Amino acid sequence: MSASRIPKFLKPDDESFASERDAAPADDHVTSFVFNAHQSLNLAAQRERLPIRAYRDQILYCLENYQTLVLVGETGSGKSTQVPQFVAVV
């Protein structure tokens, strides 16, 4: 058997293994801008329009009856901001 190869560990500043994806030109038209279409409404009205609001009763029921609850939803749906407020009010 030949001598085994020793794995090479990457250092944070090592650019010799940059992937093709990293080397590809960046798309200038892509943005991380978040637009709030309801910014003219007061805060309470904005909360009512969040997607998570439609599931408030089901979420509270599950929290009362089960030890574990996993919420899955789109970014900006209100999972991390509204659910704690649902619990605090009850």
Secondary structure, DSSP 8 states (H G I E B T S, - for coil): -----------TT--TT--HHHHS---TT-------TTTTS-HHHHHHTSGGGGGHHHHHHHHHH-S-------TTSSHHHHHHHHHHH-
